Amino acid sequence: MKKIVYPIFAFILLVIIYGCSGYEPIFSSKNLQFKIADFSIEGNKILGNKIYSKLHVLSQSTKDDKNVRKIDLLILVSKDKNATVKDSAGKILEYKIILSTEVYIKDFKTGDEILNETFVSSATYKVQDQQSETVNLENKSTDNLINNIYQKLLIKLSQYI
């Protein structure tokens, strides 16, 4: 009985793996054909530069193509950090970070507006025993929010470019 089950199981596993070989995501970033001709960053420049650098790397992958659409990019980033939970002595136990990003994209040649969108993302984190651990947790939460906003931005760009 075991001699029959193992080949059948191996065959089914092979069919499942082979069926996934042609997978392509619906919103693939390699279909985006754009080049950033001009950009400006307002608000929190450090966070704006992180978003811009991700977009710049994506735009560099299509720099030699002739069908590339040149764009002007404006990124306005603001970060708010609020205490959400306090104990009875008034000591803060939890913070909430709200990252708001406004992205304006215009066609470089015609000046037509391609995208005018505001992305808001938030996360909470608990205060740790060590201050350095709390700062590391805040930085990690901020990086996760930036990645979340970047992914939302890619989805919107794939619809309009």
C-alpha contacts under 8 A as a table, 3 or more apart, distances in Angstrom:
res1	aa1	res2	aa2	distance
1	M	4	I	5.40
1	M	5	V	6.44
2	K	5	V	5.09
2	K	6	Y	6.32
3	K	6	Y	5.89
3	K	7	P	7.21
4	I	7	P	5.97
4	I	8	I	6.53
5	V	8	I	5.23
5	V	9	F	5.99
6	Y	9	F	5.09
6	Y	10	A	6.07
7	P	10	A	4.99
7	P	11	F	6.02
8	I	11	F	5.08
8	I	12	I	6.19
9	F	12	I	5.21
9	F	13	L	6.17
10	A	13	L	5.10
10	A	14	L	6.12
11	F	14	L	5.06
11	F	15	V	6.24
12	I	15	V	5.14
12	I	16	I	6.28
13	L	16	I	5.17
13	L	17	I	6.23
14	L	17	I	5.20
14	L	18	Y	6.01
15	V	18	Y	5.13
15	V	19	G	6.05
16	I	19	G	5.18
16	I	20	C	6.75
17	I	20	C	5.50
17	I	21	S	6.91
18	Y	21	S	5.43
19	G	22	G	7.31
20	C	23	Y	5.64
24	E	28	S	7.50
25	P	28	S	5.48
27	F	155	I	6.37
27	F	158	S	6.50
28	S	31	N	5.89
28	S	32	L	7.76
28	S	158	S	7.81
29	S	32	L	5.52
29	S	58	L	7.71
29	S	154	L	6.97
29	S	158	S	7.34
30	K	33	Q	7.67
31	N	158	S	7.60
32	L	157	L	7.54
32	L	158	S	6.21
32	L	161	I	6.50
33	Q	59	S	7.35
33	Q	62	T	6.27
33	Q	67	N	7.14
33	Q	68	V	5.00
33	Q	69	R	6.19
33	Q	161	I	7.15
34	F	59	S	5.74
34	F	62	T	7.06
34	F	68	V	4.94
34	F	69	R	4.51
34	F	70	K	5.66
34	F	71	I	6.92
34	F	161	I	7.61
35	K	56	H	7.92
35	K	59	S	4.99
35	K	60	Q	7.06
35	K	62	T	7.40
35	K	63	K	6.72
35	K	68	V	6.39
35	K	69	R	6.12
35	K	70	K	4.80
35	K	71	I	6.22
36	I	39	F	6.98
36	I	56	H	6.97
36	I	59	S	6.71
36	I	70	K	5.82
36	I	71	I	5.12
36	I	72	D	6.18
36	I	73	L	6.92
37	A	70	K	5.67
37	A	71	I	5.57
37	A	72	D	5.84
37	A	108	F	6.90
38	D	71	I	6.94
38	D	72	D	4.81
38	D	73	L	6.24
39	F	72	D	5.66
39	F	73	L	4.48
39	F	74	L	5.64
39	F	75	I	7.92
40	S	73	L	6.43
40	S	74	L	4.95
40	S	75	I	6.44
41	I	45	K	6.18
41	I	48	G	5.92
41	I	49	N	7.27
41	I	74	L	5.89
41	I	75	I	4.87
41	I	76	L	5.92
41	I	77	V	7.90
42	E	45	K	6.21
42	E	48	G	7.35
42	E	74	L	7.70
42	E	75	I	6.20
42	E	76	L	4.64
42	E	77	V	6.55
43	G	48	G	7.69
43	G	76	L	5.41
43	G	77	V	5.10
43	G	78	S	5.75
44	N	47	L	5.73
44	N	48	G	6.15
44	N	76	L	7.47
44	N	77	V	5.36
44	N	78	S	5.69
44	N	79	K	7.26
45	K	48	G	4.88
45	K	49	N	5.90
45	K	77	V	7.47
46	I	49	N	5.22
46	I	50	K	6.48
47	L	50	K	5.10
47	L	51	I	6.56
47	L	77	V	6.79
47	L	146	I	7.58
48	G	51	I	5.27
48	G	52	Y	6.10
48	G	75	I	6.25
48	G	76	L	6.90
48	G	77	V	5.84
49	N	52	Y	4.88
49	N	53	S	5.88
50	K	53	S	5.25
50	K	54	K	6.49
50	K	146	I	7.69
51	I	54	K	5.32
51	I	55	L	6.46
51	I	146	I	6.80
51	I	150	Y	6.57
52	Y	55	L	5.08
52	Y	56	H	5.92
52	Y	75	I	7.83
53	S	56	H	4.88
53	S	57	V	6.14
54	K	57	V	5.36
54	K	58	L	6.43
54	K	150	Y	7.78
55	L	58	L	5.05
55	L	59	S	6.14
56	H	59	S	5.03
56	H	60	Q	6.13
57	V	60	Q	5.18
57	V	61	S	6.81
58	L	61	S	5.65
58	L	62	T	7.76
59	S	62	T	5.82
59	S	63	K	6.78
60	Q	63	K	5.15
62	T	65	D	5.67
62	T	68	V	7.08
63	K	68	V	7.42
65	D	68	V	5.83
69	R	107	D	7.45
69	R	161	I	7.94
70	K	107	D	6.27
70	K	108	F	5.37
70	K	109	K	7.27
71	I	105	I	6.48
71	I	106	K	5.58
71	I	107	D	4.65
71	I	108	F	4.66
71	I	109	K	7.99
72	D	105	I	5.59
72	D	106	K	5.10
72	D	107	D	6.23
72	D	108	F	5.54
73	L	103	V	7.28
73	L	104	Y	5.90
73	L	105	I	4.79
73	L	106	K	6.75
74	L	102	E	7.99
74	L	103	V	5.78
74	L	104	Y	5.06
74	L	105	I	6.50
75	I	101	T	6.92
75	I	102	E	5.86
75	I	103	V	4.83
75	I	104	Y	6.63
76	L	101	T	5.60
76	L	102	E	5.04
76	L	103	V	6.53
77	V	99	L	7.23
77	V	100	S	5.81
77	V	101	T	4.48
77	V	102	E	6.49
78	S	99	L	5.95
78	S	100	S	5.30
78	S	101	T	6.50
79	K	97	I	6.94
79	K	98	I	5.77
79	K	99	L	4.68
79	K	100	S	6.43
80	D	97	I	5.66
80	D	98	I	5.12
80	D	99	L	6.55
81	K	95	Y	6.68
81	K	96	K	5.69
81	K	97	I	4.57
81	K	98	I	6.48
82	N	95	Y	5.58
82	N	96	K	5.29
82	N	97	I	6.57
83	A	86	K	7.46
83	A	92	I	6.40
83	A	93	L	7.80
83	A	94	E	6.02
83	A	95	Y	4.43
83	A	96	K	6.25
84	T	92	I	7.75
84	T	93	L	7.77
84	T	94	E	5.60
84	T	95	Y	5.36
84	T	96	K	6.26
85	V	92	I	6.03
85	V	93	L	5.34
85	V	94	E	5.02
85	V	95	Y	7.12
86	K	89	A	7.74
86	K	90	G	5.45
86	K	91	K	5.36
86	K	92	I	4.40
86	K	93	L	5.30
86	K	94	E	7.16
87	D	90	G	5.34
87	D	91	K	5.50
87	D	92	I	6.62
87	D	93	L	6.78
88	S	91	K	7.45
92	I	95	Y	7.64
92	I	127	V	7.30
93	L	126	K	5.89
93	L	127	V	5.27
94	E	124	T	6.92
94	E	125	Y	5.73
94	E	126	K	4.27
94	E	127	V	5.52
95	Y	124	T	5.56
95	Y	125	Y	5.57
95	Y	126	K	6.33
95	Y	127	V	7.32
96	K	122	S	6.93
96	K	123	A	5.67
96	K	124	T	4.23
96	K	125	Y	6.54
97	I	122	S	5.44
97	I	123	A	5.40
97	I	124	T	6.19
97	I	141	S	7.95
97	I	142	T	7.51
98	I	120	V	7.09
98	I	121	S	5.90
98	I	122	S	4.32
98	I	123	A	6.75
99	L	120	V	5.75
99	L	121	S	5.33
99	L	122	S	6.03
99	L	142	T	7.88
99	L	145	L	6.97
99	L	146	I	7.96
100	S	118	T	7.06
100	S	119	F	5.80
100	S	120	V	4.45
100	S	121	S	6.54
101	T	118	T	5.61
101	T	119	F	5.09
101	T	120	V	6.32
101	T	149	I	7.75
102	E	116	N	7.42
102	E	117	E	5.80
102	E	118	T	4.28
102	E	119	F	6.26
103	V	115	L	7.21
103	V	116	N	5.85
103	V	117	E	5.47
103	V	118	T	6.31
103	V	119	F	8.00
104	Y	113	E	7.69
104	Y	114	I	7.79
104	Y	115	L	5.62
104	Y	116	N	4.61
104	Y	117	E	6.71
105	I	113	E	6.15
105	I	114	I	5.42
105	I	115	L	4.95
105	I	116	N	6.49
106	K	111	G	5.64
106	K	112	D	5.48
106	K	113	E	4.34
106	K	114	I	5.15
106	K	115	L	6.92
107	D	110	T	5.66
107	D	111	G	4.96
107	D	112	D	5.31
107	D	113	E	6.38
107	D	114	I	6.50
108	F	111	G	5.63
113	E	116	N	7.27
114	I	160	Y	6.60
114	I	161	I	7.79
115	L	156	K	7.96
115	L	157	L	7.65
115	L	160	Y	7.40
119	F	149	I	6.34
119	F	152	K	7.67
119	F	153	L	7.95
120	V	149	I	7.51
121	S	145	L	6.13
121	S	148	N	7.47
121	S	149	I	6.97
122	S	145	L	6.83
123	A	141	S	6.61
123	A	145	L	7.35
124	T	141	S	7.81
125	Y	137	L	7.04
125	Y	138	E	7.07
125	Y	141	S	7.51
126	K	134	T	7.59
127	V	134	T	5.51
128	Q	131	Q	6.76
128	Q	133	E	5.99
128	Q	134	T	5.14
129	D	133	E	7.40
129	D	134	T	7.70
130	Q	133	E	5.29
130	Q	134	T	6.53
131	Q	134	T	5.07
131	Q	135	V	6.27
132	S	135	V	5.04
132	S	136	N	6.11
133	E	136	N	5.03
133	E	137	L	6.09
134	T	137	L	5.06
134	T	138	E	6.16
135	V	138	E	5.00
135	V	139	N	6.18
136	N	139	N	5.09
136	N	140	K	6.10
137	L	140	K	5.05
137	L	141	S	6.09
138	E	141	S	5.10
138	E	142	T	6.13
139	N	142	T	5.03
139	N	143	D	6.16
140	K	143	D	5.10
140	K	144	N	6.23
141	S	144	N	5.07
141	S	145	L	6.25
142	T	145	L	5.05
142	T	146	I	6.22
143	D	146	I	5.03
143	D	147	N	6.24
144	N	147	N	5.12
144	N	148	N	6.15
145	L	148	N	4.94
145	L	149	I	6.16
146	I	149	I	5.13
146	I	150	Y	6.05
147	N	150	Y	4.96
147	N	151	Q	6.16
148	N	151	Q	5.22
148	N	152	K	6.35
149	I	152	K	5.07
149	I	153	L	6.06
150	Y	153	L	4.96
150	Y	154	L	6.18
151	Q	154	L	5.08
151	Q	155	I	6.39
152	K	155	I	5.18
152	K	156	K	6.41
153	L	156	K	5.13
153	L	157	L	6.07
154	L	157	L	4.97
154	L	158	S	6.02
155	I	158	S	5.20
155	I	159	Q	6.58
156	K	159	Q	5.24
156	K	160	Y	6.62
157	L	160	Y	5.23
157	L	161	I	5.66
158	S	161	I	5.62
